[in-house]
Amino acid sequence: MRLLHTMLRVGNLEKSLDFYCNVLGMTHLRQKDYPDGKFTLAFVGYGPESEQAVIELTHNWDTAAYDLGTGYGHIALGVDDIYGTCEAIRAKGGQITREPGPMKHGSTVIAFVADPDGYKIELIQAK
């Protein structure tokens, strides 16, 4: 077995695709509309689905926003240069919600960014 994808419900598919592809540098892998169900599925990631897990963005055509809930945590991305990555994200209009620095009670350097729907993405400095 292997992890295939994580699904997020998004209010505005175009804004979400712009964020994940242009701000975080993922590739828009595939997309399909389901007119009978009134939803679209779009898949984004850093490589082919056959090789690694991706994110499924689900856009229900009649829903503009969602409550994030208290059980959801975050998506984590490993980066080589967390400070440069945060500056690049900020320059592209991304919102850094926690500046880079050591995590509480530890030494791992992390930062957080929020996507257009408010989902948190943790950036973790590669060692």
N, C-alpha and C positions, 0 to 999 in steps of 0.2 A: 504494500500500500504506500501511497504518497499523497501529500497535500496537493490538491488541484487549484483551488482558488478561495478567496474570501469575497463575499458579496456585500456591497454597500448599496442602500437605496438612496438615490440622489434626486434632488428637486429640479435641477437644470442640467441636462446631460451635456450641453455644449460647454458650459462653464466648468463642469467637472472634467471633461476630456481635455480642455485647455489646461487646467491645473495639473492633472496627472501627466500629460504628455509634454507640455511646454514649460511648466515650472519644475516638475520633478524629473523630467527626461524619460518617461516611459514611452513605449510604443503602443499605438492603437492597433491591437492585434486583429480584432474582428468585431462585427456589430450586426445585430439582426432585429428587425421590427416584428412584433407580434400583434397585428391589427385586431384580431379577434379578442385578444386579452388586453389590448390597449397599453402595451408596454414595450420597451426596447431594452435589450441586453447589449452592453458594450464591454469588451475585455481589454485590459491594459496590463503591461508588464515590461520587465527588462530583458525578456528573452522569450523564446517560443514556449507555448504551453506544454509541449512534449518534454521540455527540459526543466521547467521550474514553475512554481506556483505564481498565479496572476491575481488580479483584482477584477471582479465582475461588478460593473456599475449597472444597477437596475433602475431604469427610469419609468415609473408608472405615469402615463400621460395625464392623468387627472389629479396628480398630487404634486404640489409645489414645494412642500417642506415636510420634514419629519422631526419628531422628537428623538434625540440621540439615545435616551435611556441611560440608566445608571450602571448597567451591566457591561456595556461595551467599553473596552480599554483603548487600544490603539493598534496601528500597523507599525512595524519597525523596519527601517531601512539601514543597512550598513553603508557607511561612506568613508572615503579615504581622507578627506579634509573637511571636517565638520564646520570649521569657521568659514572657509571658502564656499562651501555648499550653502550655508545660511545666507551669506552675502549674495550669492547667485539667486537664491530663492526670493530674497527680499527685492532684488533688482528687477525681478520678473513679476512683482506684485504679490508674492506670497506673504502670508502673515506668520511670522515667527512668534510663537506663544511662550516659549521658554528659550532664552539665549543659551548658547553652548557653554557647558561647564560640567564639572564632576557631579554625578548623581549624589543625592543625599545618602550618607552612610556607606559610600563606596568611592571608587576612583574612576569608574568608567565615565567617559565624557559623552554627554547626551545633549540633545536639543529637541524641541517640539515645534511643529508647524501645523496649521489647521487648513483643511481643504475648504472649498466654498460652502459646504454643508455643515462645517464645524467638526468633522471627524479629525481626530488627532493622528499625526504621523510622527513617530519618534525617529530621530536620526541618531545613530550610534557610531561613534568614531571607531574605525577599524584599528586594531592594535598593531 
